[in-house]
Amino acid sequence: CLSCHSTASGKQKGGLLLDSREAIVRGGESGPAAKEGDADASLLYRAVTYHEPDLQMPPKEKLLVKDVEVLRAWIASGLPFPEASAQAATKKTLDLAAARRRQLAEP
């Protein structure tokens, strides 16, 4: 997807970027790419299922069924995005490190 829909590729086909959660929710020329919690209403999911002749991505070959199901589950779970998870993990790590220092400092 990112080879045609990302800032890094320099391509934004259909006005759609998929390299941030905000861009996915904002969508492109056809509207929002994904609706949190509702795969069936999400253009992104509908495109990769190939059920609609005018909406099929990627254009050259279908994704594996297991990858389509992963996408469905991701949308159903609210579109968690790596940068948010990374920030949460970093905060948790920092908090654990601070707790360990406090523990070591106690008599």
FIFIKOL-191338 format. One record per residue: x, y, z of N, C-alpha, C, CB in turn; residue in one letter. Coordinates in pm, whole numbers, plus 50000, padded with zeros to 5 digits. Glycine has a CB too. Layout:
N
<rec n_x="X" n_y="Y" n_z="Z" ca_x="X" ca_y="Y" ca_z="Z" c_x="X" c_y="Y" c_z="Z" cb_x="X" cb_y="Y" cb_z="Z" residu="A"/>
...
//
This chain:
107
<rec n_x="50082" n_y="49880" n_z="50000" ca_x="50000" ca_y="50000" ca_z="50000" c_x="50086" c_y="50126" c_z="50000" cb_x="49907" cb_y="50000" cb_z="50120" residu="C"/>
<rec n_x="50192" n_y="50124" n_z="50079" ca_x="50272" ca_y="50244" ca_z="50096" c_x="50351" c_y="50283" c_z="49972" cb_x="50365" cb_y="50226" cb_z="50210" residu="L"/>
<rec n_x="50370" n_y="50190" n_z="49879" ca_x="50443" ca_y="50227" ca_z="49757" c_x="50362" c_y="50326" c_z="49672" cb_x="50475" cb_y="50102" cb_z="49675" residu="S"/>
<rec n_x="50234" n_y="50333" n_z="49691" ca_x="50148" ca_y="50427" ca_z="49617" c_x="50078" c_y="50529" c_z="49707" cb_x="50043" cb_y="50350" cb_z="49540" residu="C"/>
<rec n_x="50083" n_y="50508" n_z="49838" ca_x="50005" ca_y="50593" ca_z="49929" c_x="50086" c_y="50633" c_z="50052" cb_x="49878" cb_y="50520" cb_z="49973" residu="H"/>
<rec n_x="50203" n_y="50697" n_z="50030" ca_x="50281" ca_y="50739" ca_z="50146" c_x="50364" c_y="50863" c_z="50117" cb_x="50372" cb_y="50626" cb_z="50192" residu="S"/>
<rec n_x="50397" n_y="50933" n_z="50221" ca_x="50483" ca_y="51050" ca_z="50209" c_x="50621" c_y="51008" c_z="50160" cb_x="50494" cb_y="51123" cb_z="50344" residu="T"/>
<rec n_x="50673" n_y="50897" n_z="50213" ca_x="50808" ca_y="50850" ca_z="50176" c_x="50818" c_y="50815" c_z="50028" cb_x="50845" cb_y="50728" cb_z="50261" residu="A"/>
<rec n_x="50712" n_y="50761" n_z="49969" ca_x="50716" ca_y="50723" ca_z="49828" c_x="50698" c_y="50844" c_z="49736" cb_x="50608" cb_y="50620" cb_z="49798" residu="S"/>
<rec n_x="50651" n_y="50953" n_z="49793" ca_x="50623" ca_y="51071" ca_z="49712" c_x="50496" c_y="51057" c_z="49630" cb_x="50739" cb_y="51101" cb_z="49622" residu="G"/>
<rec n_x="50420" n_y="50953" n_z="49657" ca_x="50296" ca_y="50928" ca_z="49583" c_x="50176" c_y="50938" c_z="49677" cb_x="50300" cb_y="50790" cb_z="49515" residu="K"/>
<rec n_x="50071" n_y="50993" n_z="49623" ca_x="49947" ca_y="51006" ca_z="49699" c_x="49832" c_y="50977" c_z="49604" cb_x="49932" cb_y="51148" cb_z="49765" residu="Q"/>
<rec n_x="49833" n_y="50856" n_z="49548" ca_x="49732" ca_y="50821" ca_z="49448" c_x="49593" c_y="50830" c_z="49508" cb_x="49757" cb_y="50679" cb_z="49394" residu="K"/>
<rec n_x="49503" n_y="50889" n_z="49432" ca_x="49367" ca_y="50907" ca_z="49480" c_x="49358" c_y="51004" c_z="49597" cb_x="49308" cb_y="50775" cb_z="49519" residu="G"/>
<rec n_x="49464" n_y="51082" n_z="49618" ca_x="49466" ca_y="51175" ca_z="49730" c_x="49479" c_y="51107" c_z="49865" cb_x="49343" cb_y="51257" cb_z="49729" residu="G"/>
<rec n_x="49518" n_y="50978" n_z="49865" ca_x="49519" ca_y="50899" ca_z="49989" c_x="49661" c_y="50871" c_z="50038" cb_x="49446" cb_y="50768" cb_z="49968" residu="L"/>
<rec n_x="49685" n_y="50904" n_z="50162" ca_x="49808" ca_y="50864" ca_z="50232" c_x="49769" c_y="50762" c_z="50339" cb_x="49882" cb_y="50989" cb_z="50295" residu="L"/>
<rec n_x="49856" n_y="50663" n_z="50357" ca_x="49829" ca_y="50559" ca_z="50457" c_x="49941" c_y="50547" c_z="50560" cb_x="49809" cb_y="50425" cb_z="50389" residu="L"/>
<rec n_x="50023" n_y="50651" n_z="50572" ca_x="50137" ca_y="50640" ca_z="50663" c_x="50117" c_y="50708" c_z="50798" cb_x="50258" cb_y="50697" cb_z="50598" residu="D"/>
<rec n_x="49993" n_y="50747" n_z="50828" ca_x="49961" ca_y="50793" ca_z="50963" c_x="49814" c_y="50764" c_z="50989" cb_x="49992" cb_y="50946" cb_z="50980" residu="S"/>
<rec n_x="49780" n_y="50751" n_z="51114" ca_x="49642" ca_y="50723" ca_z="51152" c_x="49550" c_y="50836" c_z="51106" cb_x="49630" cb_y="50704" cb_z="51303" residu="R"/>
<rec n_x="49597" n_y="50960" n_z="51126" ca_x="49518" ca_y="51076" ca_z="51088" c_x="49489" c_y="51076" c_z="50938" cb_x="49589" cb_y="51205" cb_z="51127" residu="E"/>
<rec n_x="49590" n_y="51041" n_z="50856" ca_x="49571" ca_y="51039" ca_z="50711" c_x="49471" c_y="50930" c_z="50671" cb_x="49706" cb_y="51016" cb_z="50641" residu="A"/>
<rec n_x="49476" n_y="50817" n_z="50737" ca_x="49384" ca_y="50707" ca_z="50707" c_x="49240" c_y="50748" c_z="50738" cb_x="49422" cb_y="50580" cb_z="50786" residu="I"/>
<rec n_x="49220" n_y="50810" n_z="50852" ca_x="49086" ca_y="50853" ca_z="50892" c_x="49037" c_y="50966" c_z="50800" cb_x="49086" cb_y="50900" cb_z="51039" residu="V"/>
<rec n_x="49128" n_y="51058" n_z="50763" ca_x="49092" ca_y="51167" ca_z="50673" c_x="49059" c_y="51112" c_z="50534" cb_x="49208" cb_y="51271" cb_z="50664" residu="R"/>
<rec n_x="49140" n_y="51018" n_z="50486" ca_x="49115" ca_y="50954" ca_z="50358" c_x="49161" c_y="51036" c_z="50240" cb_x="48971" cb_y="50925" cb_z="50344" residu="G"/>
<rec n_x="49104" n_y="51005" n_z="50125" ca_x="49142" ca_y="51071" ca_z="50001" c_x="49020" c_y="51116" c_z="49924" cb_x="49227" cb_y="50978" cb_z="49915" residu="G"/>
<rec n_x="49032" n_y="51112" n_z="49792" ca_x="48925" ca_y="51160" ca_z="49705" c_x="48794" c_y="51083" c_z="49723" cb_x="48970" cb_y="51151" cb_z="49562" residu="E"/>
<rec n_x="48802" n_y="50959" n_z="49766" ca_x="48682" ca_y="50877" ca_z="49783" c_x="48625" c_y="50883" c_z="49924" cb_x="48712" cb_y="50734" cb_z="49749" residu="S"/>
<rec n_x="48690" n_y="50960" n_z="50012" ca_x="48642" ca_y="50972" ca_z="50149" c_x="48735" c_y="50903" c_z="50246" cb_x="48503" cb_y="50915" cb_z="50162" residu="G"/>
<rec n_x="48696" n_y="50894" n_z="50373" ca_x="48780" ca_y="50830" ca_z="50475" c_x="48814" c_y="50687" c_z="50436" cb_x="48709" cb_y="50832" cb_z="50611" residu="P"/>
<rec n_x="48940" n_y="50649" n_z="50457" ca_x="48984" ca_y="50514" ca_z="50420" c_x="48935" c_y="50410" c_z="50519" cb_x="49136" cb_y="50509" cb_z="50412" residu="A"/>
<rec n_x="48920" n_y="50448" n_z="50644" ca_x="48876" ca_y="50351" ca_z="50745" c_x="48789" c_y="50420" c_z="50849" cb_x="48997" cb_y="50284" cb_z="50813" residu="A"/>
<rec n_x="48693" n_y="50345" n_z="50897" ca_x="48605" ca_y="50391" ca_z="51004" c_x="48634" c_y="50305" c_z="51126" cb_x="48452" cb_y="50384" cb_z="50962" residu="K"/>
<rec n_x="48678" n_y="50368" n_z="51232" ca_x="48714" ca_y="50295" ca_z="51354" c_x="48606" c_y="50196" c_z="51394" cb_x="48739" cb_y="50393" cb_z="51469" residu="E"/>
<rec n_x="48649" n_y="50072" n_z="51412" ca_x="48559" ca_y="49970" ca_z="51463" c_x="48463" c_y="49910" c_z="51362" cb_x="48482" cb_y="50026" cb_z="51572" residu="G"/>
<rec n_x="48466" n_y="49956" n_z="51236" ca_x="48369" ca_y="49907" ca_z="51138" c_x="48437" c_y="49878" c_z="51005" cb_x="48256" cb_y="50010" cb_z="51119" residu="D"/>
<rec n_x="48491" n_y="49759" n_z="50991" ca_x="48563" ca_y="49720" ca_z="50869" c_x="48471" c_y="49723" c_z="50747" cb_x="48624" cb_y="49581" cb_z="50884" residu="A"/>
<rec n_x="48348" n_y="49676" n_z="50763" ca_x="48256" ca_y="49668" ca_z="50649" c_x="48225" c_y="49806" c_z="50590" cb_x="48128" cb_y="49600" cb_z="50691" residu="D"/>
<rec n_x="48232" n_y="49910" n_z="50672" ca_x="48206" ca_y="50046" ca_z="50625" c_x="48335" c_y="50117" c_z="50583" cb_x="48136" cb_y="50126" cb_z="50734" residu="A"/>
<rec n_x="48448" n_y="50050" n_z="50591" ca_x="48578" ca_y="50110" ca_z="50562" c_x="48620" c_y="50082" c_z="50418" cb_x="48684" cb_y="50059" cb_z="50658" residu="S"/>
<rec n_x="48647" n_y="50189" n_z="50343" ca_x="48690" ca_y="50174" ca_z="50204" c_x="48815" c_y="50088" c_z="50192" cb_x="48715" cb_y="50310" cb_z="50142" residu="L"/>
<rec n_x="48907" n_y="50105" n_z="50285" ca_x="49032" ca_y="50029" ca_z="50281" c_x="49005" c_y="49879" c_z="50285" cb_x="49123" cb_y="50070" cb_z="50398" residu="L"/>
<rec n_x="48922" n_y="49837" n_z="50377" ca_x="48889" ca_y="49695" ca_z="50387" c_x="48811" c_y="49648" c_z="50264" cb_x="48807" cb_y="49668" cb_z="50514" residu="Y"/>
<rec n_x="48713" n_y="49726" n_z="50224" ca_x="48633" ca_y="49688" ca_z="50108" c_x="48719" c_y="49676" c_z="49983" cb_x="48521" cb_y="49789" cb_z="50085" residu="R"/>
<rec n_x="48820" n_y="49760" n_z="49970" ca_x="48908" ca_y="49755" ca_z="49852" c_x="48990" c_y="49626" c_z="49849" cb_x="49002" cb_y="49875" cb_z="49851" residu="A"/>
<rec n_x="49040" n_y="49583" n_z="49962" ca_x="49126" ca_y="49463" ca_z="49962" c_x="49047" c_y="49333" c_z="49957" cb_x="49213" cb_y="49463" cb_z="50086" residu="V"/>
<rec n_x="48914" n_y="49339" n_z="49975" ca_x="48835" ca_y="49218" ca_z="49964" c_x="48799" c_y="49184" c_z="49819" cb_x="48708" cb_y="49231" cb_z="50045" residu="T"/>
<rec n_x="48815" n_y="49282" n_z="49729" ca_x="48788" ca_y="49262" ca_z="49586" c_x="48643" c_y="49226" c_z="49556" cb_x="48878" cb_y="49153" cb_z="49533" residu="Y"/>
<rec n_x="48550" n_y="49260" n_z="49643" ca_x="48409" ca_y="49230" ca_z="49618" c_x="48343" c_y="49332" c_z="49527" cb_x="48334" cb_y="49223" cb_z="49750" residu="H"/>
<rec n_x="48403" n_y="49450" n_z="49516" ca_x="48347" ca_y="49557" ca_z="49435" c_x="48437" c_y="49581" c_z="49313" cb_x="48330" cb_y="49689" cb_z="49518" residu="E"/>
<rec n_x="48387" n_y="49563" n_z="49193" ca_x="48470" ca_y="49574" ca_z="49073" c_x="48541" c_y="49709" c_z="49058" cb_x="48385" cb_y="49551" cb_z="48952" residu="P"/>
<rec n_x="48482" n_y="49816" n_z="49106" ca_x="48543" ca_y="49948" ca_z="49092" c_x="48629" c_y="49988" c_z="49211" cb_x="48436" cb_y="50052" cb_z="49072" residu="D"/>
<rec n_x="48646" n_y="49898" n_z="49304" ca_x="48723" ca_y="49928" ca_z="49424" c_x="48806" c_y="49805" c_z="49460" cb_x="48630" cb_y="49970" cb_z="49543" residu="L"/>
<rec n_x="48924" n_y="49795" n_z="49399" ca_x="49009" ca_y="49678" ca_z="49422" c_x="49154" c_y="49721" c_z="49438" cb_x="48995" cb_y="49577" cb_z="49306" residu="Q"/>
<rec n_x="49208" n_y="49696" n_z="49555" ca_x="49348" ca_y="49729" ca_z="49585" c_x="49412" c_y="49613" c_z="49658" cb_x="49358" cb_y="49859" cb_z="49669" residu="M"/>
<rec n_x="49538" n_y="49587" n_z="49640" ca_x="49622" ca_y="49648" ca_z="49538" c_x="49575" c_y="49609" c_z="49398" cb_x="49769" cb_y="49607" cb_z="49558" residu="P"/>
<rec n_x="49604" n_y="49695" n_z="49298" ca_x="49544" ca_y="49674" ca_z="49167" c_x="49594" c_y="49551" c_z="49091" cb_x="49568" cb_y="49793" cb_z="49084" residu="P"/>
<rec n_x="49714" n_y="49505" n_z="49118" ca_x="49769" ca_y="49395" ca_z="49038" c_x="49740" c_y="49256" c_z="49092" cb_x="49916" cb_y="49411" cb_z="49025" residu="K"/>
<rec n_x="49731" n_y="49241" n_z="49222" ca_x="49699" ca_y="49109" ca_z="49279" c_x="49641" c_y="49125" c_z="49418" cb_x="49825" cb_y="49020" cb_z="49283" residu="E"/>
<rec n_x="49557" n_y="49030" n_z="49454" ca_x="49492" ca_y="49032" ca_z="49585" c_x="49592" c_y="49005" c_z="49697" cb_x="49378" cb_y="48928" cb_z="49589" residu="K"/>
<rec n_x="49558" n_y="49057" n_z="49814" ca_x="49634" ca_y="49023" ca_z="49934" c_x="49597" c_y="48881" c_z="49976" cb_x="49606" cb_y="49124" cb_z="50050" residu="L"/>
<rec n_x="49684" n_y="48821" n_z="50055" ca_x="49652" ca_y="48690" ca_z="50111" c_x="49533" c_y="48704" c_z="50206" cb_x="49775" cb_y="48630" cb_z="50186" residu="L"/>
<rec n_x="49452" n_y="48602" n_z="50213" ca_x="49333" ca_y="48604" ca_z="50300" c_x="49372" c_y="48636" c_z="50444" cb_x="49260" cb_y="48467" cb_z="50294" residu="V"/>
<rec n_x="49482" n_y="48581" n_z="50492" ca_x="49523" ca_y="48607" ca_z="50630" c_x="49557" c_y="48754" c_z="50651" cb_x="49644" cb_y="48520" cb_z="50668" residu="K"/>
<rec n_x="49614" n_y="48819" n_z="50548" ca_x="49646" ca_y="48962" ca_z="50559" c_x="49519" c_y="49047" c_z="50558" cb_x="49738" cb_y="49005" cb_z="50445" residu="D"/>
<rec n_x="49420" n_y="49006" n_z="50481" ca_x="49292" ca_y="49077" ca_z="50479" c_x="49225" c_y="49065" c_z="50616" cb_x="49199" cb_y="49019" cb_z="50367" residu="V"/>
<rec n_x="49235" n_y="48949" n_z="50677" ca_x="49175" ca_y="48931" ca_z="50810" c_x="49248" c_y="49011" c_z="50917" cb_x="49175" cb_y="48784" cb_z="50847" residu="E"/>
<rec n_x="49379" n_y="49025" n_z="50903" ca_x="49455" ca_y="49108" ca_z="50996" c_x="49409" c_y="49254" c_z="50982" cb_x="49609" cb_y="49097" cb_z="50968" residu="V"/>
<rec n_x="49390" n_y="49299" n_z="50860" ca_x="49341" ca_y="49435" ca_z="50837" c_x="49203" c_y="49454" c_z="50898" cb_x="49339" cb_y="49467" cb_z="50687" residu="L"/>
<rec n_x="49116" n_y="49356" n_z="50880" ca_x="48980" ca_y="49362" ca_z="50937" c_x="48987" c_y="49374" c_z="51090" cb_x="48897" cb_y="49237" cb_z="50896" residu="R"/>
<rec n_x="49071" n_y="49293" n_z="51150" ca_x="49085" ca_y="49296" ca_z="51297" c_x="49142" c_y="49430" c_z="51344" cb_x="49174" cb_y="49181" cb_z="51344" residu="A"/>
<rec n_x="49237" n_y="49484" n_z="51268" ca_x="49298" ca_y="49612" ca_z="51305" c_x="49194" c_y="49724" c_z="51302" cb_x="49414" cb_y="49646" cb_z="51209" residu="W"/>
<rec n_x="49113" n_y="49725" n_z="51197" ca_x="49008" ca_y="49827" ca_z="51189" c_x="48907" c_y="49807" c_z="51302" cb_x="48936" cb_y="49821" cb_z="51051" residu="I"/>
<rec n_x="48868" n_y="49683" n_z="51327" ca_x="48771" ca_y="49652" ca_z="51433" c_x="48823" c_y="49693" c_z="51570" cb_x="48737" cb_y="49504" cb_z="51433" residu="A"/>
<rec n_x="48955" n_y="49689" n_z="51590" ca_x="49012" ca_y="49723" ca_z="51720" c_x="49035" c_y="49873" c_z="51737" cb_x="49142" cb_y="49650" cb_z="51739" residu="S"/>
<rec n_x="48992" n_y="49953" n_z="51640" ca_x="48999" ca_y="50098" ca_z="51656" c_x="49116" c_y="50165" c_z="51588" cb_x="49004" cb_y="50129" cb_z="51799" residu="G"/>
<rec n_x="49183" n_y="50100" n_z="51498" ca_x="49293" ca_y="50155" ca_z="51420" c_x="49415" c_y="50194" c_z="51504" cb_x="49245" cb_y="50275" cb_z="51345" residu="L"/>
<rec n_x="49459" n_y="50110" n_z="51597" ca_x="49579" ca_y="50147" ca_z="51673" c_x="49696" c_y="50164" c_z="51578" cb_x="49611" cb_y="50041" cb_z="51782" residu="P"/>
<rec n_x="49776" n_y="50267" n_z="51596" ca_x="49886" ca_y="50296" ca_z="51504" c_x="50019" c_y="50289" c_z="51577" cb_x="49868" cb_y="50433" cb_z="51438" residu="F"/>
<rec n_x="50123" n_y="50243" n_z="51511" ca_x="50253" ca_y="50221" ca_z="51577" c_x="50307" c_y="50340" c_z="51654" cb_x="50353" cb_y="50182" cb_z="51476" residu="P"/>
<rec n_x="50295" n_y="50462" n_z="51601" ca_x="50354" ca_y="50574" ca_z="51674" c_x="50288" c_y="50592" c_z="51810" cb_x="50342" cb_y="50702" cb_z="51593" residu="E"/>
<rec n_x="50157" n_y="50571" n_z="51821" ca_x="50089" ca_y="50581" ca_z="51949" c_x="50136" c_y="50470" c_z="52042" cb_x="49936" cb_y="50575" cb_z="51930" residu="A"/>
<rec n_x="50151" n_y="50350" n_z="51988" ca_x="50197" ca_y="50237" ca_z="52069" c_x="50341" c_y="50259" c_z="52115" cb_x="50186" cb_y="50107" cb_z="51990" residu="S"/>
<rec n_x="50423" n_y="50314" n_z="52026" ca_x="50563" ca_y="50339" ca_z="52062" c_x="50572" c_y="50443" c_z="52172" cb_x="50643" cb_y="50386" cb_z="51938" residu="A"/>
<rec n_x="50489" n_y="50547" n_z="52164" ca_x="50490" ca_y="50649" ca_z="52269" c_x="50447" c_y="50589" c_z="52402" cb_x="50398" cb_y="50765" cb_z="52232" residu="Q"/>
<rec n_x="50345" n_y="50506" n_z="52401" ca_x="50298" ca_y="50442" ca_z="52524" c_x="50406" c_y="50350" c_z="52580" cb_x="50168" cb_y="50364" cb_z="52498" residu="A"/>
<rec n_x="50472" n_y="50274" n_z="52494" ca_x="50577" ca_y="50182" ca_z="52539" c_x="50694" c_y="50259" c_z="52597" cb_x="50625" cb_y="50095" cb_z="52424" residu="A"/>
<rec n_x="50731" n_y="50369" n_z="52534" ca_x="50842" ca_y="50451" ca_z="52585" c_x="50807" c_y="50508" c_z="52721" cb_x="50876" cb_y="50564" cb_z="52488" residu="T"/>
<rec n_x="50687" n_y="50558" n_z="52737" ca_x="50644" ca_y="50613" ca_z="52866" c_x="50647" c_y="50504" c_z="52972" cb_x="50501" cb_y="50673" cb_z="52856" residu="K"/>
<rec n_x="50598" n_y="50387" n_z="52939" ca_x="50597" ca_y="50277" ca_z="53034" c_x="50740" c_y="50238" c_z="53072" cb_x="50522" cb_y="50157" cb_z="52975" residu="K"/>
<rec n_x="50831" n_y="50232" n_z="52975" ca_x="50970" ca_y="50198" ca_z="53001" c_x="51034" c_y="50302" c_z="53092" cb_x="51050" cb_y="50187" cb_z="52870" residu="T"/>
<rec n_x="51008" n_y="50429" n_z="53063" ca_x="51064" ca_y="50535" ca_z="53145" c_x="51009" c_y="50527" c_z="53287" cb_x="51034" cb_y="50673" cb_z="53084" residu="L"/>
<rec n_x="50882" n_y="50502" n_z="53300" ca_x="50822" ca_y="50489" ca_z="53432" c_x="50883" c_y="50371" c_z="53508" cb_x="50670" cb_y="50471" cb_z="53419" residu="D"/>
<rec n_x="50905" n_y="50260" n_z="53441" ca_x="50967" ca_y="50144" ca_z="53507" c_x="51110" c_y="50173" c_z="53547" cb_x="50963" cb_y="50022" cb_z="53415" residu="L"/>
<rec n_x="51183" n_y="50245" n_z="53464" ca_x="51321" ca_y="50280" ca_z="53497" c_x="51325" c_y="50372" c_z="53619" cb_x="51390" cb_y="50348" cb_z="53377" residu="A"/>
<rec n_x="51234" n_y="50468" n_z="53625" ca_x="51228" ca_y="50559" ca_z="53739" c_x="51192" c_y="50483" c_z="53866" cb_x="51127" cb_y="50672" cb_z="53713" residu="A"/>
<rec n_x="51098" n_y="50391" n_z="53856" ca_x="51059" ca_y="50311" ca_z="53972" c_x="51177" c_y="50228" c_z="54022" cb_x="50941" cb_y="50219" cb_z="53938" residu="A"/>
<rec n_x="51252" n_y="50172" n_z="53930" ca_x="51369" ca_y="50091" ca_z="53969" c_x="51473" c_y="50178" c_z="54040" cb_x="51432" cb_y="50023" cb_z="53844" residu="R"/>
<rec n_x="51497" n_y="50298" n_z="53990" ca_x="51594" ca_y="50388" ca_z="54055" c_x="51548" c_y="50423" c_z="54195" cb_x="51613" cb_y="50516" cb_z="53973" residu="R"/>
<rec n_x="51418" n_y="50452" n_z="54210" ca_x="51366" ca_y="50485" ca_z="54342" c_x="51383" c_y="50366" c_z="54437" cb_x="51217" cb_y="50525" cb_z="54332" residu="R"/>
<rec n_x="51355" n_y="50247" n_z="54385" ca_x="51368" ca_y="50127" ca_z="54466" c_x="51512" c_y="50108" c_z="54512" cb_x="51320" cb_y="50004" cb_z="54388" residu="Q"/>
<rec n_x="51605" n_y="50129" n_z="54424" ca_x="51747" ca_y="50113" ca_z="54457" c_x="51796" c_y="50220" c_z="54553" cb_x="51832" cb_y="50115" cb_z="54330" residu="L"/>
<rec n_x="51734" n_y="50337" n_z="54549" ca_x="51775" ca_y="50447" ca_z="54634" c_x="51722" c_y="50433" c_z="54777" cb_x="51728" cb_y="50577" cb_z="54576" residu="A"/>
<rec n_x="51619" n_y="50352" n_z="54796" ca_x="51559" ca_y="50335" ca_z="54929" c_x="51651" c_y="50250" c_z="55016" cb_x="51419" cb_y="50269" cb_z="54919" residu="E"/>
<rec n_x="51659" n_y="50287" n_z="55146" ca_x="51746" ca_y="50209" ca_z="55237" c_x="51689" c_y="50072" c_z="55271" cb_x="51769" cb_y="50286" cb_z="55365" residu="P"/>
//
